[in-house]
Amino acid sequence: MKKRLSYRDKLLELAYIYNVKEIQDYARNRKNLTTGQIELILKKNKIVIPKDFKTNFFKENFTKPISKIKSNIIDYKEEKIKDKNRFLRRVENYKYDTSRKVNHGISNLWKSIGNAGFNLLNVIPKLGTTVAKFFSNLFTDVFNSIYNQQIDHKSARNVIIGFFIVAGITTAIVAGVNTYKSFDLSKDKKIEAKKPEVKTKKEKTQKSEVKISKEIKKSDNKTDKEIKKPEIKVKKEAKKPELKVKEKNVAEVILPDLNLKTETVIQLFKDVDYDLRKVRTDKLVKPIYFTQFPRDLDNLQSVQLKKETFIKIVLPLIVAENEKILDDRNKLENISNKKYTSDLEKQWLRQKLLEYKVKKGDINQLKYRMDVIPVSIALAQAAKESGWGTSRFALEGNAIFGQWTWDGQGIAPLQRDSNKNHKILKFPILRASVKAYKNNLNTHKSYFKFREKRKQLRDKKKDISGLALTDTLKNYAQTGSEYTKILNQIIKQNRLSDFEPVRLVNSVKQIELNS
């Protein structure tokens, strides 16, 4: 009985009959060709395939067209879904852009109102000088006209003398009345001088009231000389900016651009009991945020005091940014574990993807980059790049970490090579410099090894310490490995590793320093 050949075998037999070398070579090399490939090769060699060979006629004429129609329908559905998602994204982006433009417009309006107010204040002194000049010229002209007229000198002299006598008598009467009133109301003034103390008592919390009452009881037992000393302190403190106490979750001292002197800063640290020895033991730091360094920080004779003042200014800024990053990590973890996310969560996620320069919406890559910078490394680099807060870039542009720029606002180095055009990036406040520095280490390709080693430490559940990561920062400076040795030396000599686990104080008061 003759064996029944398959459709493929028939095509191979046809290839051997017509001596198609390409198919023969494939068969000789034991390379399997599909039925479709054999058909294509035969058609290419202009060999007609007999109709009785085509056993899959039903498949070609019915099954394939139906499957093709199905695939077209599926593609059409997917295309519509994509169009819908694209439209929704455009709507969300339009909402986001509109809100951003509105906020930007409101801020610009607020700034313009402020500028108008400042201009009005600047006009008032000029207006006063103009009025004074007008009246002085008027009186001068009057007296000159009296003098130049043909009047008897004796009568003119008598008129002038009479004018000054009347003015003197009027002044004396007014001064006498004011003196009499001040003499009668001297006791009332003493009472009024105590009113500010009553107001501050109302604004303070119950704890501060208990302390004040205890101090009053102690002061009753003291002599008159001892009671006078606190009054002198009150007078000195009256010259300082006012401190307002509000009930909030975190105690913050926000210091705007006041051009504070180093002596004032050191005194402020004493007033709020801010001591680095206490920070090292308690692992807690008070959130005191300076917007700039004191201009005369370099005038301190004691190098140790200069370093401590620098660390006290920079440490809360670094710890605050690290805690913000940890909060963002927790929020990202919660969002990634959800099946459905809200519009606000999607908007927040888009902002973070842009901030950390993550492409294609890769959540794992975002989590990999969104992590803390060790406090010891940040302090050491800040000290090295800013000369412990005394460099020109730190004082003029709040540039703590010496980041370069080619297109942004910056300060040109004095000893820059003629063939280079880089600048040191300038910032409005110190915290902006800290944020930009952390974003630089978390996103730039030069610090890939830093991020990789940090992830390994986190995966092994080890502490992310500065001394373990300094060797990955060779690309931060042109000196390379020499730069990392200097960082290690600064960390060890100043015991900066003690500040690694430091967190912000969590208390009830918030203190704001008003300019």
C-alpha positions in Angstrom: 0.0 0.0 0.0 1.4 3.4 -1.0 2.2 5.7 1.8 0.1 9.0 1.8 2.4 12.0 1.6 1.7 15.2 3.5 1.4 18.6 1.8 4.9 19.5 2.9 6.4 16.3 1.6 4.7 16.9 -1.7 6.3 20.4 -1.9 9.7 18.9 -1.1 9.3 16.3 -3.7 8.3 19.0 -6.2 11.5 20.9 -5.3 13.6 17.8 -6.0 11.9 17.3 -9.3 12.7 20.9 -10.4 16.1 20.7 -8.8 15.7 23.7 -6.5 19.1 23.9 -4.9 18.2 26.3 -2.1 15.7 23.8 -0.6 18.1 20.9 -1.3 20.9 22.7 0.6 18.6 23.3 3.6 17.6 19.7 3.6 21.2 18.6 3.3 22.2 20.7 6.3 19.3 19.3 8.3 17.6 22.7 8.6 13.8 22.3 8.8 11.8 24.6 6.6 8.2 25.4 7.3 5.5 24.8 4.7 5.1 28.5 4.1 8.9 29.0 3.5 9.0 26.1 1.0 6.0 27.7 -0.9 7.8 31.0 -1.0 11.0 29.5 -2.4 9.0 27.6 -5.1 7.1 30.7 -6.1 10.4 32.6 -6.2 11.7 30.0 -8.6 8.5 30.4 -10.7 7.3 26.9 -10.0 3.5 26.5 -10.1 2.1 24.5 -7.2 -0.7 22.1 -8.4 -4.1 22.7 -6.9 -4.5 19.1 -5.6 -1.5 19.8 -3.3 -3.4 22.5 -1.4 -5.1 20.4 1.3 -5.6 23.5 3.5 -8.0 25.2 1.1 -10.7 25.6 3.8 -8.1 27.1 6.1 -6.9 29.6 3.5 -10.3 30.7 2.3 -12.3 30.7 5.5 -10.3 30.3 8.7 -7.6 32.9 8.0 -10.0 35.7 6.8 -12.2 35.2 10.0 -9.1 35.3 12.3 -7.9 38.4 10.4 -11.2 40.1 11.0 -11.1 39.3 14.7 -7.6 40.7 15.0 -8.7 43.8 13.2 -11.5 44.3 15.7 -9.2 43.7 18.6 -6.7 46.2 17.2 -9.5 48.7 16.7 -10.7 48.3 20.3 -7.2 48.7 21.6 -6.7 51.8 19.5 -9.9 53.4 20.9 -8.8 52.6 24.4 -5.4 54.2 23.8 -7.2 57.3 22.3 -9.4 57.5 25.4 -6.4 57.2 27.8 -4.5 59.8 25.7 -7.5 62.2 26.0 -7.8 61.6 29.7 -4.1 62.3 30.1 -4.4 65.5 28.1 -7.4 66.6 30.3 -5.3 65.9 33.5 -2.3 67.8 32.2 -4.5 70.7 31.1 -6.0 70.8 34.7 -2.5 70.7 36.2 -1.1 73.4 33.8 -4.2 75.6 34.5 -3.8 75.4 38.2 0.0 76.0 37.9 -0.6 79.1 35.8 -3.3 80.4 38.2 -0.9 79.9 41.1 1.9 81.6 39.2 -0.4 84.5 38.3 -1.5 84.9 41.9 2.1 84.9 43.1 3.1 87.5 40.5 0.1 89.6 41.6 1.1 89.4 45.2 4.7 90.3 44.3 3.6 93.3 42.3 1.4 94.5 45.2 4.4 94.2 47.5 6.6 96.1 45.1 3.9 98.8 44.9 3.8 99.0 48.7 7.6 99.3 48.9 7.6 102.0 46.2 4.9 103.9 48.2 7.0 103.7 51.3 10.0 105.0 49.3 7.9 107.9 48.0 6.9 109.1 51.6 10.5 110.4 52.6 10.9 112.1 49.2 7.5 113.8 49.7 8.5 114.9 53.2 11.7 116.4 51.9 9.8 118.2 49.1 7.3 119.7 51.5 10.0 120.8 53.9 12.0 122.4 51.1 8.9 124.2 49.8 8.1 125.8 53.2 11.8 126.7 53.8 12.0 128.4 50.5 8.6 130.2 51.2 9.9 131.5 54.6 13.2 132.6 53.0 11.3 134.5 50.3 9.0 136.2 52.9 11.9 137.3 55.0 13.9 138.5 52.0 11.0 140.5 50.7 10.5 142.1 54.2 14.2 142.9 54.3 14.3 144.3 50.7 11.2 146.6 51.1 11.7 150.3 51.9 10.4 150.0 55.5 11.8 151.6 58.6 14.5 149.3 60.0 13.3 149.9 63.5 9.7 148.9 62.8 10.8 145.8 60.9 13.1 144.8 63.7 10.3 145.2 66.2 8.0 143.0 64.0 10.6 140.2 63.8 11.4 140.3 67.5 7.7 140.3 68.3 7.2 137.2 66.1 10.0 135.3 67.8 8.7 136.3 71.3 5.2 135.0 70.4 6.7 131.8 69.1 8.8 131.3 72.2 5.8 132.0 74.6 3.6 129.5 72.7 6.4 126.8 72.8 6.8 127.3 76.5 3.1 127.0 77.2 2.8 123.8 75.1 5.9 122.3 76.8 4.5 123.2 80.3 1.2 121.5 79.5 2.9 118.3 78.3 5.2 118.3 81.4 2.2 118.6 83.6 0.4 115.7 81.9 3.4 113.5 82.0 3.9 114.3 85.7 0.2 113.3 86.5 0.2 110.2 84.4 3.6 108.8 85.5 2.0 106.0 87.4 -0.2 105.0 84.4 2.9 104.8 82.2 4.4 102.3 84.6 1.3 100.2 84.4 1.4 100.4 80.6 5.0 99.2 80.4 3.8 96.0 82.0 1.1 95.3 79.4 3.3 93.6 76.8 4.2 91.0 79.5 0.5 90.3 80.0 0.1 89.7 76.2 3.0 87.3 76.1 1.6 85.4 79.0 -1.7 84.9 77.1 0.1 83.7 74.1 2.3 81.2 75.9 1.3 77.7 76.8 0.4 76.5 80.3 3.9 75.2 80.9 5.5 78.6 80.3 2.9 80.1 82.8 3.9 77.7 85.5 7.6 78.6 84.9 6.9 82.3 85.1 4.9 82.0 88.3 7.8 80.0 89.9 10.3 82.7 88.8 8.0 85.4 90.3 7.9 83.6 93.6 11.7 83.3 93.7 12.1 86.9 92.8 10.0 87.9 95.8 12.6 86.5 98.1 15.5 88.3 96.5 16.9 91.8 97.3 16.2 95.0 95.3 19.6 94.7 93.5 18.8 91.2 92.3 15.3 92.3 91.0 16.8 95.0 88.9 19.0 92.5 86.8 16.1 90.9 84.9 14.9 94.4 83.8 18.3 95.0 82.1 17.9 91.8 80.2 14.4 92.7 79.1 15.8 95.9 77.6 18.5 94.1 75.7 16.1 91.5 74.4 13.6 94.2 73.2 16.1 95.1 70.5 16.0 91.6 69.1 13.3 90.4 66.6 10.0 89.4 68.3 9.3 85.7 68.9 5.7 84.6 68.4 4.6 81.2 69.9 1.9 79.2 68.1 0.6 75.8 68.8 1.7 73.3 66.2 3.2 69.8 65.9 6.8 70.8 65.3 8.9 73.5 66.9 10.5 75.5 64.0 12.6 78.6 64.1 12.5 80.1 60.6 15.1 82.8 60.1 14.6 85.0 57.0 17.2 87.2 55.2 18.1 89.4 58.2 21.9 89.8 57.7 22.4 88.4 61.2 25.8 88.7 62.8 27.6 85.7 64.1 27.4 86.9 67.7 23.6 87.2 67.4 23.4 83.7 65.9 25.5 82.2 68.7 23.3 84.0 71.3 20.2 82.6 69.6 21.6 79.1 69.9 22.1 79.7 73.6 18.6 81.1 74.1 17.0 78.0 72.5 19.4 75.6 74.2 20.9 74.3 70.9 24.0 72.3 71.9 25.8 69.8 69.7 26.8 67.6 72.7 23.1 67.2 73.5 22.3 66.5 69.8 25.0 63.7 69.8 23.6 62.0 72.9 19.8 62.5 72.3 20.0 62.1 68.4 17.5 65.0 68.1 18.0 68.4 66.5 15.8 71.5 66.7 14.4 72.6 63.3 16.1 76.0 63.1 16.2 77.0 59.4 18.6 79.7 58.4 18.2 81.3 54.9 21.9 82.4 54.7 25.2 82.3 56.6 26.3 85.2 58.8 28.6 87.5 56.8 31.2 87.7 59.6 31.5 84.0 60.3 35.2 84.0 59.2 36.0 86.7 61.9 35.6 84.1 64.7 39.1 83.5 66.3 38.2 80.0 67.5 38.2 77.5 64.7 36.3 75.0 66.8 33.5 77.6 67.5 33.4 78.4 63.7 32.9 74.7 62.8 30.3 74.2 65.5 28.3 77.3 64.3 28.5 76.0 60.7 27.3 72.5 61.7 24.4 74.0 63.8 23.2 76.0 60.7 23.5 73.2 58.1 22.5 70.1 60.2 18.8 70.9 60.5 18.5 71.6 56.8 20.1 68.2 55.8 18.0 66.3 58.3 14.8 68.0 57.2 15.4 67.1 53.5 16.2 63.5 54.5 13.0 63.2 56.5 11.0 64.6 53.5 12.6 61.9 51.2 11.7 59.2 53.7 8.1 60.5 53.8 8.0 60.4 50.0 9.4 56.8 50.0 6.6 55.7 52.4 4.0 57.4 50.2 5.4 55.8 47.1 5.3 52.4 48.8 1.6 52.9 49.7 0.7 54.0 46.2 2.6 51.1 44.5 0.7 48.6 46.7 -2.7 50.0 45.7 -4.8 48.5 42.8 -6.5 51.9 42.1 -5.0 55.3 42.6 -6.7 58.7 42.9 -6.1 61.7 40.6 -4.1 63.5 43.3 -1.9 60.4 43.7 -1.3 60.2 40.0 -0.4 63.9 39.9 2.0 63.5 42.8 3.6 60.4 41.1 4.1 62.4 37.8 5.8 65.2 39.8 8.2 62.8 41.5 9.0 61.0 38.2 10.0 64.4 36.7 11.9 65.5 39.9 14.0 62.3 39.9 14.3 62.2 36.1 12.8 58.8 35.7 11.7 57.8 32.2 8.8 55.5 31.1 7.1 55.8 34.5 9.4 53.1 36.0 8.3 52.9 39.7 11.2 50.6 40.7 13.7 53.1 39.3 12.0 55.9 41.2 12.2 53.9 44.4 15.8 53.2 43.7 16.7 56.9 43.3 14.4 58.2 46.0 16.6 57.6 49.1 18.5 59.6 51.7 22.0 61.0 51.6 24.1 60.2 54.7 24.2 63.2 57.0 28.0 62.8 57.6 28.7 62.9 53.8 26.5 66.0 53.3 28.1 67.9 56.2 31.6 66.9 55.0 31.0 68.0 51.4 29.3 71.2 52.6 32.3 72.0 54.8 34.8 71.2 52.0 33.0 73.1 49.2 32.0 76.2 51.2 35.1 76.6 53.4 32.9 76.0 56.5 30.4 78.6 55.3 33.0 81.4 54.6 33.5 81.1 50.8 32.4 83.8 48.4 30.0 81.4 46.7 28.4 80.5 50.1 28.0 84.1 51.2 26.9 85.7 47.9 24.9 82.8 46.4 24.0 80.4 49.2 26.0 77.7 47.3 27.0 75.2 49.9 28.1 72.3 47.7 29.8 74.1 44.7 27.5 72.7 42.0 28.4 73.8 38.4 26.1 75.3 35.9 26.4 76.4 32.2 23.0 78.0 31.6 21.5 78.9 35.0 22.1 81.8 37.3 25.5 81.5 38.9 28.7 83.2 40.1 31.8 83.0 37.9 34.9 81.7 39.7 37.7 84.3 39.9 40.5 81.8 38.9 38.5 80.1 36.0 40.4 79.0 32.9 39.9 81.1 29.8 38.6 78.1 27.8 35.9 77.3 30.4 32.6 79.1 30.9 31.0 77.3 33.8 29.6 79.1 36.9 28.8 78.1 40.5 25.0 77.6 40.8 23.3 80.3 42.8 20.3 79.7 45.2 17.8 82.0 47.0 18.1 80.2 50.3 20.4 77.6 51.9 17.7 74.9 51.9 17.4 75.2 48.1 21.1 74.4 47.8 20.7 71.3 50.0 17.7 70.1 48.0 19.6 70.6 44.7 22.6 68.7 46.0 20.5 65.7 47.1 18.7 65.7 43.7 22.1 65.8 42.0 23.4 62.7 43.8 20.1 60.8 43.3 19.8 61.5 39.5 23.1 62.3 37.8 24.8 59.4 35.9 28.2 60.3 37.5 26.9 59.0 40.9 25.5 55.6 39.7 28.0 53.7 41.9 26.9 55.7 44.9 23.2 54.8 44.4 24.1 51.2 43.6 26.1 50.7 46.8 23.4 52.5 48.8 20.8 50.1 47.5 23.0 47.1 48.4 23.3 48.4 52.0 19.5 48.8 52.2 18.8 45.4 50.7 21.1 43.8 53.3 19.3 45.9 56.0 22.5 47.7 57.0 23.0 51.3 58.1 23.5 53.7 55.2 26.6 55.4 56.6 28.9 58.1 55.1 32.2 56.3 55.5 30.8 53.3 53.6 29.9 55.5 50.6 32.6 58.1 50.3 34.7 56.0 47.9 31.9 56.2 45.3 32.1 60.0 45.0 35.3 60.3 43.1 33.5 62.0 40.2 32.4 64.9 42.4 35.7 66.7 42.1 38.6 66.7 39.7 41.0 65.4 42.3 39.2 62.0 42.4 40.4 59.6 45.1 42.2 62.5 46.8 38.9 64.2 47.3 37.3 61.1 49.0 40.3 60.9 51.4 39.7 64.5 52.4 36.0 63.7 53.0 36.9 60.7 55.2 39.4 62.9 57.2 36.7 65.6 57.8 34.1 63.0 58.9 36.5 61.3 61.4 38.2 64.5 62.8 34.8 66.2 63.4 32.9 63.0 64.5 30.3 63.7 61.9 29.2 60.0 62.0 27.5 60.8 65.3 24.8 62.8 63.4 23.8 59.9 61.1 20.7 58.8 63.2 19.7 62.4 64.2 16.0 63.3 63.6 14.0 66.5 64.0 12.5 67.3 67.4 8.8 66.6 67.7 7.1 69.1 70.1 4.1 71.3 70.4 5.5 74.8 69.9 6.4 76.6 66.7 8.6 79.7 66.9 8.8 82.1 64.0 11.3 85.0 63.9 9.6 88.0 62.3 11.8 90.6 60.5 
